[in-house]
Amino acid sequence: MSENKAATPAKSARHRARELAMQGIYEWRVSGTTARLIEKATRDEKSLGRYDHEFFSQLLNGAIAQSEGLSEQLAPLLDRPLSELSPVEFSVLLLGAYELIQHPEVPYRVVINEAVELAKTFGGSDGHKFVNGVLDKLAAKVRAVEVSAK
């Protein structure tokens, strides 16, 4: 049994916070529920496992509050209008863009890798490739110094 645990490590509290924030952004996008209500419902739910509550709150509230500006940053990097993205792709990209721009303490490769993992878990079969390409272009634009130092 311990072999299985080694093969599937527990999700980090920050990864889980990203998952919950992405799901919250998805709910906001699809239903129009406010960030405040989504955050409250998430915090009230006891079966979500261990997650970084503060990081979740920053990601959810920040991405939704700044969605217009983030969408403007993303739009020129897309091969189709934002309105044509699946709700999962939109949510993952909005979250990734927010984290790239507002959390420079998180290495850009970590932000992109986390977004790709979210797209693989929740999105369509090739959505992760699309997310990777878009966020890679955004990172080159908003974190040029860090990207060129690789």
C-alpha positions as CSV (number, residue, x, y, z in Angstrom):
1,M,0.0,0.0,0.0
2,S,2.8,2.4,0.7
3,E,4.0,1.9,-2.9
4,N,0.7,3.5,-4.1
5,K,1.1,6.5,-1.8
6,A,4.6,7.1,-3.2
7,A,3.3,6.9,-6.7
8,T,0.6,9.5,-6.0
9,P,1.9,12.1,-3.6
10,A,-0.6,14.2,-1.7
11,K,-1.4,17.5,-3.3
12,S,0.3,20.5,-1.7
13,A,-1.9,23.0,0.2
14,R,-1.1,25.6,-2.5
15,H,-2.0,23.3,-5.4
16,R,-5.3,22.6,-3.7
17,A,-5.8,26.3,-3.2
18,R,-5.3,26.8,-7.0
19,E,-7.8,24.0,-7.7
20,L,-10.4,25.6,-5.5
21,A,-9.7,29.1,-6.9
22,M,-10.0,27.8,-10.5
23,Q,-13.3,26.1,-9.6
24,G,-14.5,29.3,-8.0
25,I,-13.6,31.3,-11.1
26,Y,-15.4,28.7,-13.2
27,E,-18.5,29.1,-11.0
28,W,-18.3,32.9,-11.3
29,R,-18.0,32.7,-15.1
30,V,-20.8,30.2,-15.6
31,S,-23.3,31.4,-12.9
32,G,-22.4,35.0,-12.1
33,T,-22.1,34.2,-8.4
34,T,-20.0,36.8,-6.6
35,A,-16.5,36.0,-5.4
36,R,-17.6,36.7,-1.8
37,L,-20.4,34.1,-1.9
38,I,-18.1,31.6,-3.6
39,E,-15.4,32.1,-1.0
40,K,-17.9,31.8,1.8
41,A,-19.3,28.5,0.4
42,T,-15.8,27.1,-0.1
43,R,-14.7,28.0,3.4
44,D,-17.9,26.5,4.9
45,E,-17.4,23.2,3.1
46,K,-15.6,20.9,5.5
47,S,-14.7,18.1,3.0
48,L,-12.3,19.9,0.8
49,G,-9.1,18.7,2.5
50,R,-6.1,20.7,3.3
51,Y,-5.5,23.9,1.4
52,D,-3.9,27.3,1.9
53,H,-6.9,29.4,2.8
54,E,-5.1,32.8,2.4
55,F,-3.6,31.9,-1.0
56,F,-7.0,30.6,-2.2
57,S,-8.7,33.9,-1.1
58,Q,-6.0,36.0,-2.9
59,L,-6.3,34.0,-6.1
60,L,-10.1,33.9,-6.2
61,N,-10.8,37.5,-5.3
62,G,-7.9,38.9,-7.2
63,A,-8.6,37.1,-10.5
64,I,-12.2,38.0,-10.4
65,A,-11.7,41.6,-9.4
66,Q,-9.0,42.1,-12.1
67,S,-10.8,39.9,-14.7
68,E,-11.3,42.8,-17.2
69,G,-7.6,43.8,-17.1
70,L,-6.4,40.2,-17.2
71,S,-8.7,39.5,-20.1
72,E,-7.2,42.5,-22.0
73,Q,-3.7,41.0,-21.4
74,L,-4.8,37.6,-22.6
75,A,-6.8,38.5,-25.6
76,P,-4.0,39.3,-28.0
77,L,-2.3,36.0,-27.2
78,L,-5.3,33.9,-28.1
79,D,-6.2,32.2,-31.4
80,R,-9.9,33.0,-30.8
81,P,-12.1,35.4,-28.8
82,L,-12.2,35.0,-25.0
83,S,-15.9,34.4,-25.3
84,E,-15.2,31.2,-27.3
85,L,-13.0,29.6,-24.7
86,S,-14.4,26.8,-22.7
87,P,-15.2,27.9,-19.1
88,V,-12.4,25.6,-17.9
89,E,-9.8,27.1,-20.3
90,F,-11.0,30.6,-19.4
91,S,-10.8,29.9,-15.7
92,V,-7.3,28.4,-15.8
93,L,-6.0,31.2,-18.0
94,L,-7.5,33.9,-15.8
95,L,-6.0,32.3,-12.7
96,G,-2.6,31.8,-14.4
97,A,-2.5,35.3,-15.7
98,Y,-3.4,36.7,-12.3
99,E,-0.7,34.7,-10.6
100,L,2.0,35.6,-13.2
101,I,1.2,39.3,-12.8
102,Q,0.4,39.6,-9.1
103,H,2.6,36.9,-7.5
104,P,6.2,37.5,-8.8
105,E,7.5,35.6,-5.8
106,V,6.2,32.4,-7.5
107,P,8.5,31.3,-10.3
108,Y,6.8,31.7,-13.7
109,R,7.6,28.0,-14.5
110,V,5.7,27.0,-11.4
111,V,2.7,29.1,-12.4
112,I,2.6,27.6,-15.9
113,N,3.1,24.0,-14.7
114,E,0.3,24.4,-12.1
115,A,-2.0,25.9,-14.8
116,V,-1.2,23.0,-17.2
117,E,-2.0,20.5,-14.4
118,L,-5.3,22.2,-13.8
119,A,-6.1,22.1,-17.5
120,K,-5.2,18.4,-17.6
121,T,-7.3,17.6,-14.6
122,F,-10.4,19.6,-15.4
123,G,-10.3,20.5,-19.1
124,G,-10.5,18.8,-22.5
125,S,-8.0,16.5,-24.1
126,D,-5.6,19.1,-25.5
127,G,-6.6,22.2,-23.5
128,H,-3.4,21.9,-21.5
129,K,-1.3,22.5,-24.6
130,F,-3.3,25.7,-25.4
131,V,-3.0,26.9,-21.8
132,N,0.7,26.2,-21.8
133,G,1.2,28.2,-25.1
134,V,-0.8,31.2,-24.0
135,L,0.7,31.5,-20.5
136,D,4.2,31.0,-22.0
137,K,3.6,34.0,-24.2
138,L,2.2,36.0,-21.3
139,A,5.2,35.1,-19.1
140,A,7.6,36.4,-21.8
141,K,5.7,39.7,-21.8
142,V,5.1,40.3,-18.1
143,R,8.2,38.5,-16.7
144,A,10.6,39.2,-19.4
145,V,13.7,39.4,-17.1
146,E,12.9,36.2,-15.4
147,V,12.1,34.3,-18.6
148,S,15.2,35.6,-20.4
149,A,17.4,34.5,-17.4
150,K,16.4,30.9,-17.9
